[in-house]
Amino acid sequence: MHWLIDGYNVMHAAGAVDGKSGRARFRIARRRFLNELADGLGALVHETTVVFDASRPPGDFPVESVYKGITVIFAVADEDADARIERIIAHHSNPKALTVVSTDRRVRLAATRRKAHALRADDFLDRITTLAHERPKPTAADKPDAKPPAALMDDAEKAHWMQVFGSIDDEAAAEPLDPKPAGVQEQERPRPKTDQPPRRKAVAKPNKAAMYDAEKAHWLKVFGSIDDDPAVRKALNSEPTLLTDAEIAKIQREIDLEP
């Protein structure tokens, strides 16, 4: 919040001067007023401007100066202090954050037209005792612009690591990342369907040697030693052959006919 104050309005409302004061006493009273105003404003002095009427430059102050943090202006180049205050209101960049203190109705109307706050001199004097302890809420214009986040690496540091490790893009293309999380096994994907019939599994061919040994053991159990019958010995020692069902049935009948 910025304060724009008509200095002589507030001085007269406070009874600080009268028409009988001489020039020297008037200057002393003006300086005492600024001292008391600075004490009452506290840290708000840096946000306060006081405008005084002046037909010529004062002998004890520059035309524009900063006194104890307060901006002090003597309206030498304007018709009066009211005209200078109206000009400041018209060109203020953020009038909503401005409070104008004046007893002049025209000045207060100029303030309200630009959405600024207007306060009479006597109301300001009633408030000055607690003004230094007030903490106005900051407006959007009062907040500093947000700074962009700092870059993780500046150009020099980035160039250094590019020289050490090479291009990151080349490394990423050469070694693609595994999208599967650690510890998760890849599931078997279903095979696409085709019009061809499924292949039959290969069946192992019978082992002729194993079948011959089994057949030989069977007949040895039936007939005894092959040495007793040359014909049987010849048959069993020959190339192994498979018996037909008819031959097996014939042999079985011969076995059944034996005493």
SERO-4910 file (N, C-alpha, C, O; in steps of 0.05 Angstrom, whole numbers):
BEGIN
 pado doro    nc1    nc2    nc3   cac1   cac2   cac3    cc1    cc2    cc3    oc1    oc2    oc3
  Met    A     17    -24      0      0      0      0     18     25      0     36     27     16
  His    A     12     44    -18     27     69    -20     10     92    -11    -14     93    -18
  Trp    A     21    109      5      7    132     16     14    157      1     38    163     -3
  Leu    A     -6    173     -8     -2    198    -22    -17    219     -5    -42    219     -4
  Ile    A     -2    237      8    -13    255     29    -10    284     21     11    293     12
  Asp    A    -32    299     24    -31    328     22    -20    338     48    -34    338     68
  Gly    A      5    348     48     19    355     73      6    377     89      2    373    113
  Tyr    A     -2    399     76    -13    421     91    -42    415    101    -50    426    121
  Asn    A    -56    398     87    -83    389     96    -80    376    123    -95    382    142
  Val    A    -61    357    125    -58    342    150    -47    360    172    -54    357    195
  Met    A    -28    378    165    -17    396    185    -39    414    197    -39    418    221
  His    A    -56    425    180    -78    442    190    -98    425    207   -108    435    227
  Ala    A   -104    400    198   -122    384    214   -110    377    241   -125    373    260
  Ala    A    -84    375    243    -71    368    268    -66    393    285    -57    391    308
  Gly    A    -71    417    274    -67    442    289    -37    449    291    -29    463    310
  Ala    A    -22    440    272      7    444    274     15    473    265     36    483    273
  Val    A     -2    486    249      4    513    239    -21    530    240    -44    519    241
  Asp    A    -18    556    240    -40    575    238    -31    598    221     -7    600    214
  Gly    A    -49    616    215    -42    638    197    -24    659    210    -13    676    195
  Lys    A    -19    658    236     -2    677    249     27    669    251     43    685    260
  Ser    A     34    645    242     61    635    244     79    649    223     71    653    201
  Gly    A    103    656    232    122    668    214    136    646    197    132    623    201
  Arg    A    153    656    179    166    637    161    184    618    176    184    594    171
  Ala    A    199    627    195    217    610    210    202    590    226    208    566    226
  Arg    A    181    599    240    165    581    256    151    561    238    147    537    245
  Phe    A    142    570    215    128    552    196    147    530    187    138    507    185
  Arg    A    172    536    182    191    516    173    196    495    195    198    471    191
  Ile    A    198    506    220    203    488    243    179    469    246    182    445    251
  Ala    A    155    480    244    131    464    247    129    443    225    120    420    230
  Arg    A    137    450    201    136    431    178    155    408    183    149    385    178
  Arg    A    179    414    192    199    393    197    190    375    220    194    351    220
  Arg    A    178    388    242    169    372    264    146    354    255    145    331    264
  Phe    A    129    363    238    107    346    227    119    322    212    109    300    215
  Leu    A    139    327    195    151    304    180    164    285    199    164    260    194
  Asn    A    177    295    221    189    277    240    168    259    254    172    235    256
  Glu    A    147    272    263    125    256    276    112    237    257    105    215    265
  Leu    A    109    245    232     97    227    212    115    203    207    105    181    205
  Ala    A    141    208    205    160    185    201    159    166    225    160    142    221
  Asp    A    157    177    249    156    159    273    130    143    273    130    119    280
  Gly    A    108    155    265     82    141    265     80    120    243     67    100    246
  Leu    A     93    125    220     91    107    197    109     82    201    103     61    190
  Gly    A    131     86    215    149     63    218    161     55    191    172     71    177
  Ala    A    159     29    185    170     18    160    155     28    136    165     24    113
  Leu    A    131     40    140    115     49    117    126     75    105    115     85     86
  Val    A    146     87    117    157    112    107    167    109     78    165    128     62
  His    A    177     85     71    187     81     44    164     78     24    170     77      0
  Glu    A    140     78     33    117     76     15     99    100     17     75     99     11
  Thr    A    111    123     26     95    147     31    107    171     16    131    175     15
  Thr    A     88    186      3     95    211    -11     79    234      1     54    232      2
  Val    A     92    256      8     78    279     19     82    303      0    105    309     -8
  Val    A     60    315     -8     61    337    -27     53    363    -13     33    364      1
  Phe    A     69    384    -16     63    410     -4     58    431    -26     70    430    -48
  Asp    A     41    450    -21     38    473    -38     63    490    -38     77    491    -17
  Ala    A     70    501    -61     94    519    -62     93    535    -88     90    524   -110
  Ser    A     96    562    -84     98    579   -108    127    583   -116    132    592   -139
  Arg    A    145    577    -99    174    579   -104    189    558    -87    177    549    -67
  Pro    A    213    551    -94    227    530    -78    231    539    -50    238    562    -45
  Pro    A    228    521    -31    232    527     -3    261    531      3    278    520    -11
  Gly    A    267    545     25    295    549     32    308    527     47    332    524     49
  Asp    A    291    510     60    302    489     77    300    461     65    310    442     77
  Phe    A    287    458     42    284    432     29    289    435     -1    283    456    -13
  Pro    A    298    414    -15    298    414    -44    269    412    -54    251    406    -38
  Val    A    265    416    -79    238    414    -91    228    385    -88    205    381    -82
  Glu    A    245    365    -93    238    337    -89    262    324    -74    285    327    -82
  Ser    A    255    310    -52    276    297    -36    264    274    -20    240    270    -20
  Val    A    281    259     -6    273    238     12    282    245     39    306    249     44
  Tyr    A    263    248     57    269    256     85    259    234    104    236    228    107
  Lys    A    279    221    118    273    199    136    256    177    123    239    165    135
  Gly    A    262    172     97    247    152     82    223    162     67    213    148     49
  Ile    A    213    185     75    189    196     62    196    212     37    215    229     38
  Thr    A    183    208     15    187    224     -9    172    251     -5    148    251     -2
  Val    A    186    273     -6    175    299     -1    176    315    -27    198    318    -39
  Ile    A    153    325    -36    151    340    -61    138    367    -56    118    369    -42
  Phe    A    151    389    -66    139    415    -66    129    421    -94    144    421   -113
  Ala    A    103    427    -96     89    429   -123     95    456   -135     76    471   -140
  Val    A    120    462   -140    128    487   -152    118    489   -181    109    510   -190
  Ala    A    120    467   -196    114    467   -224     84    463   -229     75    464   -252
  Asp    A     68    460   -208     39    456   -212     24    480   -199     35    497   -185
  Glu    A     -2    481   -205    -18    503   -194    -19    502   -163    -16    522   -150
  Asp    A    -22    478   -153    -22    474   -124    -17    444   -118    -13    428   -137
  Ala    A    -18    437    -92    -13    409    -85    -35    390    -96    -29    368   -103
  Asp    A    -60    400    -97    -81    384   -107    -77    376   -136    -81    353   -144
  Ala    A    -68    395   -152    -63    389   -180    -40    369   -183    -42    351   -201
  Arg    A    -19    371   -166      3    352   -168     -7    324   -159      1    304   -171
  Ile    A    -23    322   -139    -33    297   -129    -51    284   -150    -49    259   -155
  Glu    A    -68    299   -163    -85    288   -185    -68    278   -208    -74    257   -219
  Arg    A    -46    291   -214    -28    282   -235    -15    256   -227    -12    238   -244
  Ile    A     -7    253   -202      6    228   -193    -15    206   -194     -8    183   -202
  Ile    A    -39    210   -186    -60    190   -187    -65    181   -216    -67    157   -221
  Ala    A    -66    200   -234    -72    193   -262    -50    176   -275    -56    160   -293
  His    A    -25    179   -266     -3    164   -279      7    141   -261     28    129   -268
  His    A     -6    136   -240      3    114   -222     -1     87   -236    -23     82   -247
  Ser    A     18     69   -234     17     43   -248     -2     24   -234    -12      5   -247
  Asn    A     -6     27   -208    -24      9   -193    -41     25   -174    -36     25   -150
  Pro    A    -61     40   -183    -77     58   -166    -93     43   -145    -99     54   -124
  Lys    A    -99     17   -149   -113      2   -129    -97     -1   -103   -109     -6    -81
  Ala    A    -71      1   -105    -54     -1    -81    -47     26    -70    -27     28    -55
  Leu    A    -62     46    -77    -56     74    -69    -78     84    -51   -101     80    -56
  Thr    A    -69     98    -29    -88    112    -11    -81    141    -11    -59    150     -4
  Val    A   -101    157    -18    -97    186    -20   -110    199      5   -132    194     12
  Val    A    -94    217     18   -103    231     42   -106    260     35    -86    274     29
  Ser    A   -131    270     35   -136    298     28   -164    306     38   -182    289     38
  Thr    A   -167    331     45   -194    341     52   -208    353     28   -232    359     29
  Asp    A   -194    355      6   -206    366    -19   -223    345    -32   -214    322    -38
  Arg    A   -248    351    -37   -268    332    -49   -259    325    -78   -262    302    -86
  Arg    A   -249    344    -92   -240    338   -120   -218    318   -121   -218    301   -139
  Val    A   -200    319   -102   -177    300   -101   -188    272    -94   -179    252   -106
  Arg    A   -205    271    -75   -216    244    -67   -232    232    -90   -232    208    -93
  Leu    A   -246    249   -105   -262    239   -128   -243    228   -150   -248    208   -162
  Ala    A   -221    242   -154   -201    232   -174   -189    205   -165   -183    189   -182
  Ala    A   -186    202   -139   -176    176   -129   -196    154   -133   -188    132   -143
  Thr    A   -221    158   -126   -241    137   -129   -246    130   -158   -253    107   -164
  Arg    A   -243    148   -177   -247    142   -205   -226    122   -215   -232    107   -233
  Arg    A   -203    122   -203   -182    103   -211   -180     79   -192   -160     65   -191
  Lys    A   -201     75   -176   -203     52   -157   -182     54   -135   -176     34   -122
  Ala    A   -172     79   -129   -154     83   -107   -171     88    -82   -194     95    -83
  His    A   -158     85    -59   -172     91    -33   -169    121    -27   -149    133    -33
  Ala    A   -190    132    -15   -190    161     -7   -196    163     23   -213    149     33
  Leu    A   -180    180     36   -183    183     65   -180    213     72   -162    227     62
  Arg    A   -198    222     89   -197    250     98   -173    254    118   -164    234    129
  Ala    A   -164    278    121   -141    284    137   -145    277    167   -128    265    179
  Asp    A   -169    284    177   -174    277    206   -177    247    210   -169    238    231
  Asp    A   -188    233    191   -189    204    193   -161    191    193   -155    172    206
  Phe    A   -143    203    177   -116    194    176   -102    198    202    -87    181    211
  Leu    A   -107    221    215    -94    227    241   -104    207    263    -89    200    281
  Asp    A   -129    199    261   -140    179    280   -126    152    276   -124    136    295
  Arg    A   -118    147    253   -107    121    246    -76    120    249    -65     98    251
  Ile    A    -63    143    250    -34    143    250    -22    129    274      1    119    272
  Thr    A    -36    128    296    -25    116    320    -21     85    318     -4     74    331
  Thr    A    -37     73    301    -36     44    297    -26     37    269    -24     13    262
  Leu    A    -21     56    252    -14     51    224     12     35    221     14     18    204
  Ala    A     31     41    238     57     27    236     55     -3    242     72    -19    234
  His    A     33    -11    257     30    -39    264     12    -54    245      9    -79    248
  Glu    A      1    -41    226    -16    -54    207      1    -68    186     22    -59    178
  Arg    A     -9    -92    177      5   -107    157    -14   -112    134    -29   -132    134
  Pro    A    -15    -94    114    -33    -98     92    -27   -123     76     -3   -130     74
  Lys    A    -47   -135     65    -43   -159     49    -30   -151     22    -38   -132      9
  Pro    A     -9   -166     14      5   -159    -11    -14   -164    -35    -28   -184    -36
  Thr    A    -13   -146    -53    -28   -149    -78    -11   -163    -99     13   -168    -95
  Ala    A    -24   -169   -122     -9   -183   -143     13   -166   -154     34   -176   -162
  Ala    A      9   -139   -154     30   -122   -164     54   -120   -144     76   -115   -153
  Asp    A     49   -124   -118     70   -123    -98     88   -147    -98    111   -146    -89
  Lys    A     77   -170   -107     92   -195   -106    113   -195   -128    108   -187   -150
  Pro    A    137   -204   -121    158   -205   -142    152   -227   -162    139   -247   -155
  Asp    A    162   -222   -186    157   -242   -207    170   -268   -200    193   -269   -190
  Ala    A    156   -290   -205    167   -317   -199    190   -322   -217    188   -318   -241
  Lys    A    212   -332   -205    235   -338   -221    232   -366   -233    223   -384   -220
  Pro    A    240   -369   -258    239   -395   -270    258   -414   -256    279   -406   -246
  Pro    A    252   -440   -255    270   -459   -242    297   -460   -256    299   -459   -280
  Ala    A    317   -463   -240    344   -463   -250    349   -489   -266    339   -510   -258
  Ala    A    364   -487   -287    370   -510   -304    388   -530   -288    404   -522   -271
  Leu    A    384   -555   -293    400   -576   -279    429   -574   -286    446   -578   -269
  Met    A    435   -568   -311    463   -565   -320    464   -541   -339    446   -537   -356
  Asp    A    485   -525   -336    489   -504   -355    502   -515   -380    509   -539   -381
  Asp    A    506   -498   -400    516   -507   -426    545   -518   -424    552   -538   -437
  Ala    A    561   -505   -407    589   -514   -404    590   -541   -391    606   -558   -400
  Glu    A    574   -546   -370    575   -572   -357    564   -593   -375    574   -616   -375
  Lys    A    543   -587   -390    531   -606   -408    552   -614   -430    554   -638   -437
  Ala    A    566   -594   -440    586   -600   -461    609   -618   -450    619   -635   -464
  His    A    616   -614   -424    636   -630   -411    628   -659   -410    644   -677   -418
  Trp    A    604   -665   -401    595   -692   -398    589   -705   -425    592   -730   -428
  Met    A    582   -689   -445    579   -700   -472    605   -709   -483    607   -729   -497
  Gln    A    627   -694   -476    653   -702   -485    663   -728   -471    677   -744   -484
  Val    A    656   -731   -446    665   -754   -431    650   -780   -439    662   -800   -444
  Phe    A    624   -778   -441    607   -802   -446    597   -804   -474    586   -825   -482
  Gly    A    601   -784   -490    590   -785   -517    561   -778   -518    550   -770   -497
  Ser    A    549   -781   -541    521   -773   -544    503   -792   -529    505   -816   -532
  Ile    A    486   -781   -513    466   -798   -499    447   -811   -518    439   -834   -513
  Asp    A    440   -797   -540    421   -808   -559    432   -833   -572    418   -852   -577
  Asp    A    459   -832   -579    471   -856   -592    471   -880   -573    466   -902   -582
  Glu    A    477   -875   -548    478   -897   -528    450   -909   -524    447   -933   -521
  Ala    A    430   -891   -523    403   -901   -519    393   -918   -543    379   -937   -540
  Ala    A    402   -909   -567    394   -925   -591    408   -951   -592    396   -971   -602
  Ala    A    433   -952   -583    448   -977   -584    439   -997   -563    440  -1021   -568
  Glu    A    430   -988   -540    422  -1006   -519    394   -998   -509    392   -982   -490
  Pro    A    374  -1008   -523    347  -1001   -514    341  -1012   -486    350  -1033   -479
  Leu    A    325   -997   -472    318  -1005   -445    299  -1028   -445    281  -1029   -462
  Asp    A    301  -1046   -425    283  -1068   -422    257  -1058   -408    259  -1049   -385
  Pro    A    234  -1059   -421    210  -1048   -409    200  -1065   -386    183  -1055   -370
  Lys    A    210  -1090   -383    200  -1107   -362    213  -1100   -335    238  -1096   -335
  Pro    A    198  -1098   -314    211  -1093   -287    227  -1117   -278    222  -1140   -287
  Ala    A    246  -1112   -260    263  -1133   -251    247  -1154   -236    229  -1147   -220
  Gly    A    253  -1180   -240    240  -1202   -226    215  -1212   -238    203  -1230   -228
  Val    A    206  -1200   -261    182  -1208   -274    189  -1225   -298    203  -1215   -316
  Gln    A    179  -1249   -300    185  -1267   -322    166  -1260   -345    142  -1254   -341
  Glu    A    177  -1263   -368    161  -1257   -392    142  -1280   -397    150  -1303   -398
  Gln    A    116  -1274   -401     96  -1295   -406     97  -1303   -436    103  -1287   -453
  Glu    A     91  -1328   -440     92  -1339   -467     69  -1327   -483     46  -1328   -475
  Arg    A     76  -1316   -506     55  -1304   -523     41  -1326   -539     54  -1345   -549
  Pro    A     15  -1323   -543      1  -1343   -559     10  -1342   -588     14  -1321   -600
  Arg    A     12  -1366   -600     21  -1368   -627     -1  -1361   -646    -24  -1368   -641
  Pro    A      5  -1346   -668    -17  -1339   -686    -29  -1364   -700    -15  -1383   -706
  Lys    A    -55  -1362   -704    -69  -1385   -717    -63  -1385   -747    -62  -1364   -760
  Thr    A    -60  -1409   -758    -56  -1411   -787    -76  -1432   -798    -89  -1446   -783
  Asp    A    -79  -1433   -824    -97  -1452   -837    -85  -1479   -840   -100  -1498   -846
  Gln    A    -59  -1483   -836    -47  -1509   -839    -53  -1527   -815    -54  -1517   -793
  Pro    A    -57  -1552   -820    -63  -1571   -798    -39  -1574   -780    -16  -1572   -790
  Pro    A    -43  -1580   -755    -21  -1583   -737     -4  -1608   -744    -14  -1628   -753
  Arg    A     22  -1605   -741     40  -1627   -747     37  -1649   -726     34  -1644   -702
  Arg    A     39  -1674   -735     39  -1697   -717     67  -1700   -705     87  -1697   -718
  Lys    A     67  -1708   -680     92  -1713   -667    105  -1738   -678     91  -1758   -683
  Ala    A    131  -1737   -682    145  -1761   -692    145  -1783   -671    151  -1778   -648
  Val    A    139  -1807   -681    138  -1831   -663    163  -1846   -667    171  -1853   -689
  Ala    A    176  -1853   -645    201  -1867   -647    196  -1895   -658    177  -1909   -651
  Lys    A    213  -1904   -677    211  -1930   -689    219  -1952   -669    236  -1947   -652
  Pro    A    206  -1975   -671    213  -1997   -652    241  -2006   -655    252  -2008   -677
  Asn    A    253  -2013   -633    281  -2023   -633    280  -2053   -638    271  -2068   -622
  Lys    A    289  -2061   -662    287  -2089   -670    304  -2107   -653    297  -2129   -647
  Ala    A    327  -2096   -645    345  -2113   -628    333  -2119   -601    335  -2141   -591
  Ala    A    319  -2098   -590    306  -2102   -564    283  -2122   -567    279  -2139   -549
  Met    A    268  -2119   -588    246  -2138   -592    256  -2166   -596    244  -2185   -587
  Tyr    A    278  -2170   -610    290  -2196   -614    299  -2209   -588    294  -2233   -584
  Asp    A    311  -2193   -571    320  -2204   -545    296  -2212   -528    297  -2233   -515
  Ala    A    275  -2197   -529    251  -2205   -513    239  -2231   -524    231  -2249   -509
  Glu    A    238  -2233   -551    227  -2257   -563    244  -2282   -557    234  -2304   -552
  Lys    A    271  -2277   -558    289  -2299   -552    287  -2309   -524    287  -2333   -519
  Ala    A    283  -2290   -505    280  -2298   -477    255  -2314   -473    254  -2332   -457
  His    A    233  -2306   -488    208  -2321   -485    211  -2350   -494    203  -2368   -480
  Trp    A    224  -2354   -517    226  -2382   -527    246  -2398   -511    243  -2423   -509
  Leu    A    266  -2385   -500    284  -2400   -482    269  -2411   -458    274  -2433   -448
  Lys    A    250  -2394   -448    234  -2403   -425    216  -2426   -433    210  -2444   -416
  Val    A    207  -2427   -458    188  -2448   -467    203  -2474   -473    196  -2495   -464
  Phe    A    225  -2471   -489    238  -2495   -500    263  -2503   -485    274  -2524   -489
  Gly    A    272  -2485   -468    298  -2491   -454    321  -2481   -470    319  -2462   -484
  Ser    A    344  -2494   -467    368  -2485   -480    366  -2488   -510    356  -2508   -519
  Ile    A    376  -2469   -524    375  -2470   -553    395  -2491   -564    393  -2499   -587
  Asp    A    413  -2500   -547    432  -2520   -556    418  -2547   -560    429  -2564   -575
  Asp    A    395  -2552   -547    381  -2577   -550    367  -2580   -577    362  -2602   -586
  Asp    A    362  -2558   -590    347  -2559   -615    362  -2541   -635    361  -2517   -633
  Pro    A    376  -2554   -654    391  -2539   -675    373  -2520   -691    381  -2499   -699
  Ala    A    349  -2529   -695    331  -2513   -712    323  -2487   -698    322  -2465   -709
  Val    A    318  -2491   -672    311  -2467   -656    335  -2448   -654    332  -2424   -656
  Arg    A    359  -2460   -650    383  -2444   -647    388  -2428   -672    396  -2405   -672
  Lys    A    383  -2442   -695    387  -2429   -721    367  -2406   -725    374  -2385   -735
  Ala    A    343  -2411   -716    322  -2390   -720    328  -2366   -702    324  -2343   -711
  Leu    A    336  -2371   -677    340  -2348   -659    365  -2333   -666    366  -2309   -661
  Asn    A    386  -2347   -677    411  -2333   -684    410  -2319   -710    428  -2304   -717
  Ser    A    389  -2324   -725    386  -2311   -751    376  -2282   -748    372  -2273   -725
  Glu    A    373  -2268   -769    363  -2240   -769    337  -2239   -755    319  -2254   -762
  Pro    A    333  -2222   -735    308  -2221   -720    285  -2212   -738    287  -2193   -753
  Thr    A    264  -2228   -735    239  -2222   -751    216  -2222   -731    217  -2234   -710
  Leu    A    196  -2209   -739    171  -2208   -723    152  -2230   -732    149  -2234   -756
  Leu    A    140  -2244   -713    121  -2265   -720     94  -2253   -726     86  -2233   -714
  Thr    A     80  -2266   -743     53  -2257   -749     34  -2269   -729     42  -2287   -713
  Asp    A     10  -2259   -728    -10  -2270   -710    -16  -2299   -715    -20  -2315   -696
  Ala    A    -16  -2307   -740    -21  -2335   -747      0  -2354   -737     -5  -2376   -727
  Glu    A     26  -2345   -739     48  -2361   -730     48  -2364   -700     53  -2385   -689
  Ile    A     41  -2342   -687     39  -2343   -657     17  -2362   -649     21  -2377   -629
  Ala    A     -5  -2362   -663    -28  -2380   -655    -21  -2409   -660    -29  -2426   -645
  Lys    A     -5  -2414   -682      3  -2442   -688     21  -2452   -666     19  -2475   -657
  Ile    A     40  -2435   -658     59  -2444   -637     44  -2449   -611     51  -2467   -596
  Gln    A     24  -2432   -605      9  -2435   -581     -6  -2462   -581     -8  -2475   -560
  Arg    A    -16  -2469   -604    -31  -2495   -605    -12  -2518   -601    -19  -2537   -587
  Glu    A     12  -2516   -612     31  -2538   -608     39  -2541   -579     43  -2563   -569
  Ile    A     41  -2518   -565     48  -2519   -537     25  -2532   -521     30  -2547   -502
  Asp    A      0  -2526   -529    -22  -2537   -514    -24  -2567   -518    -34  -2581   -500
  Leu    A    -15  -2578   -542    -17  -2606   -547      5  -2623   -534      3  -2647   -533
  Glu    A     25  -2609   -524     47  -2624   -511     36  -2636   -485     20  -2625   -470
  Pro    A     46  -2662   -479     37  -2676   -455     48  -2661   -430     43  -2670   -408
***
